[in-house]
């Protein structure tokens, strides 16, 4: 019921984290009079395209005009910006897994985080927040604001792993087919799409790796003691995925090069055979043309064995050519 009411205001989710891994949902009308307990934290997840979201953010959120402008900016990239009083802005990206969308189109989440409050904005639905809701419903979710943004970054990164694995498996299949079947021809459009997808993902996710590296060095008062270790692990994981994407691009290039070489060898072999056949039949054509001239004095024209002799002569010429080509190692 709260979700339907909140949707009218552009508020996708409004949750109070209980500090034990669970959360309770609240309505939009409860925000003004909400009093948090010491162990509780507030998470507000908004639809950035909704007009009510922009109105609330600028008039009721308590954020500075500078922070609101950044959160509502049309185009942005992964970034980390510390704010006064131990607050921060964190912009993250993830693969687009919505129906009908290309994964490299990317989805983004913009986060304002403080000691007991997290405000996140999205433009398109996020699988990461759906998984967070499941964890919170089971009582196994984040307990604090710092864990909340860490969980969200972790779920976004895990989606990258699934896509990278899928791309790598497709390239593995293409390489195996090329190795086992000499006549197999890969679909160039599909292979090139894999290469473009890997390049696009690497371009958009590389800045996020730097963000994770920065978060390992930031020491905010409301961060947990072991948060730096988890951010460092996320940094290492994303670095590995980016390296796998680069390797996928190179492997696709090798697949295309191998196919080009095979096509070139096949074409050269075919042209070589045509050249041999042409070399054999060209003298015969010359002889038949010469013997077909309607003039007197053609050898064996009066003999009943003339045709047989002419045929044997052409066979002899062909055999002589074959022997010569073998001596010259042309065949």
VEXKOL-499007 format. One record per residue (C-alpha): x, z, y. Coordinates in steps of 0.5 Angstrom, whole numbers, padded with zeros to 4 digits. Layout:
<dobas>
<doba east="X" up="Z" north="Y"/>
...
</dobas>
This chain:
<dobas>
<doba east="0000" up="0000" north="0000"/>
<doba east="0006" up="0002" north="0005"/>
<doba east="0009" up="-0005" north="0003"/>
<doba east="0003" up="-0009" north="0005"/>
<doba east="0002" up="-0005" north="0012"/>
<doba east="0009" up="-0005" north="0013"/>
<doba east="0010" up="-0013" north="0012"/>
<doba east="0005" up="-0014" north="0018"/>
<doba east="0010" up="-0011" north="0023"/>
<doba east="0016" up="-0015" north="0019"/>
<doba east="0018" up="-0009" north="0016"/>
<doba east="0020" up="-0011" north="0009"/>
<doba east="0022" up="-0004" north="0006"/>
<doba east="0022" up="0003" north="0009"/>
<doba east="0025" up="0008" north="0005"/>
<doba east="0028" up="0016" north="0005"/>
<doba east="0034" up="0017" north="0000"/>
<doba east="0033" up="0024" north="-0002"/>
<doba east="0040" up="0025" north="-0003"/>
<doba east="0040" up="0025" north="-0011"/>
<doba east="0039" up="0018" north="-0013"/>
<doba east="0032" up="0017" north="-0011"/>
<doba east="0028" up="0015" north="-0005"/>
<doba east="0021" up="0015" north="-0003"/>
<doba east="0017" up="0010" north="0001"/>
<doba east="0014" up="0011" north="0008"/>
<doba east="0009" up="0007" north="0013"/>
<doba east="0011" up="0004" north="0019"/>
<doba east="0007" up="0009" north="0023"/>
<doba east="0011" up="0015" north="0020"/>
<doba east="0018" up="0013" north="0024"/>
<doba east="0017" up="0016" north="0030"/>
<doba east="0015" up="0023" north="0028"/>
<doba east="0020" up="0022" north="0022"/>
<doba east="0024" up="0029" north="0021"/>
<doba east="0030" up="0028" north="0016"/>
<doba east="0032" up="0034" north="0011"/>
<doba east="0040" up="0035" north="0012"/>
<doba east="0041" up="0031" north="0005"/>
<doba east="0036" up="0025" north="0007"/>
<doba east="0038" up="0018" north="0009"/>
<doba east="0033" up="0013" north="0012"/>
<doba east="0034" up="0006" north="0010"/>
<doba east="0030" up="0001" north="0014"/>
<doba east="0030" up="-0007" north="0011"/>
<doba east="0027" up="-0012" north="0016"/>
<doba east="0025" up="-0019" north="0016"/>
<doba east="0029" up="-0022" north="0022"/>
<doba east="0025" up="-0028" north="0024"/>
<doba east="0019" up="-0023" north="0025"/>
<doba east="0017" up="-0022" north="0032"/>
<doba east="0015" up="-0015" north="0031"/>
<doba east="0022" up="-0014" north="0028"/>
<doba east="0026" up="-0016" north="0035"/>
<doba east="0021" up="-0012" north="0039"/>
<doba east="0022" up="-0006" north="0035"/>
<doba east="0030" up="-0007" north="0035"/>
<doba east="0030" up="-0007" north="0042"/>
<doba east="0025" up="-0002" north="0044"/>
<doba east="0025" up="0003" north="0039"/>
<doba east="0031" up="0003" north="0035"/>
<doba east="0035" up="0007" north="0040"/>
<doba east="0041" up="0001" north="0039"/>
<doba east="0045" up="-0001" north="0045"/>
<doba east="0043" up="-0008" north="0047"/>
<doba east="0050" up="-0010" north="0045"/>
<doba east="0048" up="-0008" north="0038"/>
<doba east="0041" up="-0011" north="0038"/>
<doba east="0044" up="-0018" north="0041"/>
<doba east="0049" up="-0018" north="0035"/>
<doba east="0044" up="-0017" north="0030"/>
<doba east="0039" up="-0022" north="0032"/>
<doba east="0044" up="-0027" north="0034"/>
<doba east="0042" up="-0034" north="0031"/>
<doba east="0049" up="-0036" north="0027"/>
<doba east="0054" up="-0031" north="0025"/>
<doba east="0060" up="-0030" north="0020"/>
<doba east="0062" up="-0024" north="0016"/>
<doba east="0064" up="-0019" north="0020"/>
<doba east="0066" up="-0011" north="0021"/>
<doba east="0065" up="-0008" north="0028"/>
<doba east="0066" up="-0001" north="0029"/>
<doba east="0061" up="0002" north="0034"/>
<doba east="0062" up="0009" north="0038"/>
<doba east="0060" up="0016" north="0035"/>
<doba east="0062" up="0013" north="0028"/>
<doba east="0057" up="0008" north="0027"/>
<doba east="0058" up="0001" north="0025"/>
<doba east="0056" up="-0006" north="0024"/>
<doba east="0057" up="-0010" north="0018"/>
<doba east="0055" up="-0017" north="0016"/>
<doba east="0055" up="-0020" north="0009"/>
<doba east="0054" up="-0026" north="0005"/>
<doba east="0051" up="-0027" north="-0002"/>
<doba east="0049" up="-0033" north="-0006"/>
<doba east="0042" up="-0036" north="-0005"/>
<doba east="0039" up="-0035" north="-0011"/>
<doba east="0032" up="-0037" north="-0008"/>
<doba east="0027" up="-0042" north="-0012"/>
<doba east="0029" up="-0049" north="-0010"/>
<doba east="0035" up="-0047" north="-0006"/>
<doba east="0043" up="-0049" north="-0007"/>
<doba east="0047" up="-0043" north="-0008"/>
<doba east="0052" up="-0045" north="-0003"/>
<doba east="0047" up="-0045" north="0003"/>
<doba east="0048" up="-0037" north="0002"/>
<doba east="0044" up="-0032" north="0005"/>
<doba east="0046" up="-0026" north="0009"/>
<doba east="0044" up="-0019" north="0011"/>
<doba east="0046" up="-0016" north="0018"/>
<doba east="0047" up="-0008" north="0017"/>
<doba east="0047" up="-0003" north="0022"/>
<doba east="0050" up="0004" north="0019"/>
<doba east="0050" up="0011" north="0021"/>
<doba east="0051" up="0018" north="0018"/>
<doba east="0044" up="0018" north="0016"/>
<doba east="0041" up="0012" north="0018"/>
<doba east="0042" up="0004" north="0015"/>
<doba east="0038" up="-0001" north="0019"/>
<doba east="0039" up="-0008" north="0015"/>
<doba east="0036" up="-0015" north="0017"/>
<doba east="0035" up="-0021" north="0013"/>
<doba east="0032" up="-0028" north="0014"/>
<doba east="0031" up="-0030" north="0007"/>
<doba east="0029" up="-0026" north="0001"/>
<doba east="0035" up="-0022" north="-0003"/>
<doba east="0036" up="-0021" north="-0010"/>
<doba east="0041" up="-0015" north="-0008"/>
<doba east="0036" up="-0011" north="-0005"/>
<doba east="0031" up="-0012" north="-0010"/>
<doba east="0036" up="-0009" north="-0015"/>
<doba east="0037" up="-0003" north="-0010"/>
<doba east="0030" up="-0002" north="-0011"/>
<doba east="0030" up="-0002" north="-0018"/>
<doba east="0036" up="0003" north="-0018"/>
<doba east="0032" up="0008" north="-0013"/>
<doba east="0026" up="0008" north="-0017"/>
<doba east="0030" up="0010" north="-0023"/>
<doba east="0033" up="0015" north="-0019"/>
<doba east="0040" up="0012" north="-0020"/>
<doba east="0041" up="0009" north="-0014"/>
<doba east="0045" up="0011" north="-0008"/>
<doba east="0045" up="0018" north="-0005"/>
<doba east="0048" up="0017" north="0002"/>
<doba east="0048" up="0012" north="0007"/>
<doba east="0055" up="0010" north="0006"/>
<doba east="0053" up="0009" north="-0002"/>
<doba east="0047" up="0005" north="0000"/>
<doba east="0052" up="-0001" north="0004"/>
<doba east="0057" up="0000" north="-0002"/>
<doba east="0051" up="-0002" north="-0007"/>
<doba east="0049" up="-0007" north="-0003"/>
<doba east="0056" up="-0010" north="-0002"/>
<doba east="0057" up="-0009" north="-0010"/>
<doba east="0050" up="-0013" north="-0012"/>
<doba east="0052" up="-0019" north="-0007"/>
<doba east="0059" up="-0019" north="-0010"/>
<doba east="0056" up="-0019" north="-0017"/>
<doba east="0052" up="-0025" north="-0016"/>
<doba east="0058" up="-0029" north="-0014"/>
<doba east="0061" up="-0027" north="-0021"/>
<doba east="0055" up="-0030" north="-0024"/>
<doba east="0055" up="-0037" north="-0021"/>
<doba east="0063" up="-0037" north="-0021"/>
<doba east="0062" up="-0036" north="-0029"/>
<doba east="0057" up="-0042" north="-0029"/>
<doba east="0061" up="-0047" north="-0026"/>
<doba east="0067" up="-0045" north="-0030"/>
<doba east="0063" up="-0046" north="-0036"/>
<doba east="0061" up="-0053" north="-0034"/>
<doba east="0068" up="-0055" north="-0033"/>
<doba east="0070" up="-0052" north="-0039"/>
<doba east="0065" up="-0057" north="-0043"/>
<doba east="0067" up="-0063" north="-0039"/>
<doba east="0074" up="-0062" north="-0041"/>
<doba east="0072" up="-0061" north="-0048"/>
<doba east="0068" up="-0067" north="-0048"/>
<doba east="0074" up="-0071" north="-0045"/>
<doba east="0079" up="-0068" north="-0051"/>
<doba east="0074" up="-0069" north="-0057"/>
<doba east="0071" up="-0076" north="-0055"/>
<doba east="0075" up="-0082" north="-0052"/>
<doba east="0069" up="-0086" north="-0050"/>
<doba east="0066" up="-0080" north="-0046"/>
<doba east="0065" up="-0081" north="-0039"/>
<doba east="0063" up="-0075" north="-0035"/>
<doba east="0058" up="-0076" north="-0029"/>
<doba east="0061" up="-0077" north="-0023"/>
<doba east="0056" up="-0074" north="-0019"/>
<doba east="0055" up="-0068" north="-0023"/>
<doba east="0062" up="-0066" north="-0023"/>
<doba east="0063" up="-0068" north="-0015"/>
<doba east="0057" up="-0063" north="-0014"/>
<doba east="0061" up="-0058" north="-0018"/>
<doba east="0067" up="-0059" north="-0013"/>
<doba east="0063" up="-0059" north="-0007"/>
<doba east="0060" up="-0052" north="-0009"/>
<doba east="0066" up="-0049" north="-0011"/>
<doba east="0069" up="-0051" north="-0004"/>
<doba east="0063" up="-0049" north="0000"/>
<doba east="0063" up="-0042" north="-0004"/>
<doba east="0070" up="-0041" north="-0002"/>
<doba east="0069" up="-0043" north="0005"/>
<doba east="0064" up="-0038" north="0006"/>
<doba east="0066" up="-0032" north="0002"/>
<doba east="0073" up="-0032" north="0004"/>
<doba east="0072" up="-0028" north="0011"/>
<doba east="0068" up="-0023" north="0007"/>
<doba east="0074" up="-0021" north="0003"/>
<doba east="0078" up="-0019" north="0009"/>
<doba east="0072" up="-0015" north="0011"/>
<doba east="0072" up="-0011" north="0004"/>
<doba east="0080" up="-0010" north="0006"/>
<doba east="0078" up="-0007" north="0012"/>
<doba east="0073" up="-0002" north="0010"/>
<doba east="0078" up="0001" north="0005"/>
<doba east="0082" up="0003" north="0011"/>
<doba east="0076" up="0005" north="0015"/>
<doba east="0075" up="0013" north="0015"/>
<doba east="0069" up="0015" north="0018"/>
<doba east="0066" up="0022" north="0018"/>
<doba east="0060" up="0020" north="0014"/>
<doba east="0064" up="0016" north="0009"/>
<doba east="0065" up="0019" north="0002"/>
<doba east="0072" up="0021" north="-0001"/>
<doba east="0072" up="0016" north="-0006"/>
<doba east="0069" up="0010" north="-0002"/>
<doba east="0076" up="0007" north="0000"/>
<doba east="0077" up="0006" north="-0008"/>
<doba east="0070" up="0002" north="-0009"/>
<doba east="0071" up="-0002" north="-0003"/>
<doba east="0078" up="-0004" north="-0006"/>
<doba east="0075" up="-0005" north="-0012"/>
<doba east="0070" up="-0010" north="-0009"/>
<doba east="0076" up="-0013" north="-0005"/>
<doba east="0080" up="-0015" north="-0012"/>
<doba east="0074" up="-0017" north="-0015"/>
<doba east="0072" up="-0022" north="-0010"/>
<doba east="0079" up="-0024" north="-0009"/>
<doba east="0079" up="-0026" north="-0017"/>
<doba east="0072" up="-0030" north="-0016"/>
<doba east="0076" up="-0034" north="-0010"/>
<doba east="0082" up="-0035" north="-0014"/>
<doba east="0077" up="-0038" north="-0020"/>
<doba east="0073" up="-0042" north="-0015"/>
<doba east="0080" up="-0045" north="-0013"/>
<doba east="0082" up="-0046" north="-0020"/>
<doba east="0075" up="-0050" north="-0021"/>
<doba east="0076" up="-0054" north="-0016"/>
<doba east="0083" up="-0056" north="-0019"/>
<doba east="0080" up="-0057" north="-0026"/>
<doba east="0075" up="-0062" north="-0023"/>
<doba east="0080" up="-0066" north="-0020"/>
<doba east="0084" up="-0066" north="-0026"/>
<doba east="0078" up="-0068" north="-0030"/>
<doba east="0077" up="-0074" north="-0025"/>
<doba east="0084" up="-0076" north="-0025"/>
<doba east="0084" up="-0076" north="-0033"/>
<doba east="0078" up="-0080" north="-0033"/>
<doba east="0081" up="-0085" north="-0028"/>
<doba east="0087" up="-0086" north="-0032"/>
<doba east="0083" up="-0087" north="-0039"/>
<doba east="0079" up="-0092" north="-0035"/>
<doba east="0085" up="-0096" north="-0032"/>
<doba east="0088" up="-0096" north="-0039"/>
<doba east="0082" up="-0099" north="-0042"/>
<doba east="0082" up="-0104" north="-0037"/>
<doba east="0089" up="-0106" north="-0038"/>
<doba east="0088" up="-0106" north="-0045"/>
<doba east="0082" up="-0111" north="-0045"/>
<doba east="0086" up="-0115" north="-0040"/>
<doba east="0092" up="-0115" north="-0044"/>
<doba east="0087" up="-0118" north="-0050"/>
<doba east="0084" up="-0123" north="-0046"/>
<doba east="0091" up="-0125" north="-0043"/>
<doba east="0093" up="-0126" north="-0051"/>
<doba east="0087" up="-0130" north="-0053"/>
<doba east="0088" up="-0134" north="-0046"/>
<doba east="0095" up="-0136" north="-0048"/>
<doba east="0093" up="-0138" north="-0055"/>
<doba east="0088" up="-0142" north="-0053"/>
<doba east="0091" up="-0146" north="-0047"/>
<doba east="0095" up="-0150" north="-0051"/>
<doba east="0090" up="-0152" north="-0056"/>
<doba east="0085" up="-0154" north="-0050"/>
<doba east="0091" up="-0158" north="-0047"/>
<doba east="0092" up="-0162" north="-0054"/>
<doba east="0085" up="-0163" north="-0055"/>
<doba east="0084" up="-0166" north="-0048"/>
<doba east="0090" up="-0170" north="-0049"/>
<doba east="0088" up="-0173" north="-0056"/>
<doba east="0081" up="-0174" north="-0053"/>
<doba east="0083" up="-0179" north="-0048"/>
<doba east="0080" up="-0186" north="-0049"/>
<doba east="0086" up="-0190" north="-0050"/>
<doba east="0090" up="-0194" north="-0055"/>
<doba east="0096" up="-0191" north="-0058"/>
<doba east="0094" up="-0184" north="-0060"/>
<doba east="0098" up="-0182" north="-0066"/>
<doba east="0094" up="-0182" north="-0073"/>
<doba east="0088" up="-0185" north="-0069"/>
<doba east="0088" up="-0191" north="-0075"/>
<doba east="0089" up="-0186" north="-0081"/>
<doba east="0084" up="-0183" north="-0085"/>
<doba east="0088" up="-0176" north="-0085"/>
<doba east="0089" up="-0176" north="-0077"/>
<doba east="0084" up="-0171" north="-0076"/>
<doba east="0087" up="-0166" north="-0081"/>
<doba east="0094" up="-0167" north="-0078"/>
<doba east="0091" up="-0166" north="-0071"/>
<doba east="0088" up="-0159" north="-0074"/>
<doba east="0094" up="-0157" north="-0077"/>
<doba east="0098" up="-0159" north="-0071"/>
<doba east="0094" up="-0154" north="-0067"/>
<doba east="0095" up="-0149" north="-0072"/>
<doba east="0102" up="-0150" north="-0072"/>
<doba east="0103" up="-0149" north="-0065"/>
<doba east="0098" up="-0143" north="-0065"/>
<doba east="0103" up="-0140" north="-0070"/>
<doba east="0109" up="-0142" north="-0066"/>
<doba east="0106" up="-0138" north="-0060"/>
<doba east="0104" up="-0132" north="-0064"/>
<doba east="0111" up="-0132" north="-0067"/>
<doba east="0114" up="-0133" north="-0060"/>
<doba east="0110" up="-0127" north="-0057"/>
<doba east="0112" up="-0122" north="-0063"/>
<doba east="0119" up="-0124" north="-0061"/>
<doba east="0118" up="-0123" north="-0054"/>
<doba east="0114" up="-0116" north="-0056"/>
<doba east="0108" up="-0118" north="-0052"/>
<doba east="0104" up="-0117" north="-0058"/>
</dobas>
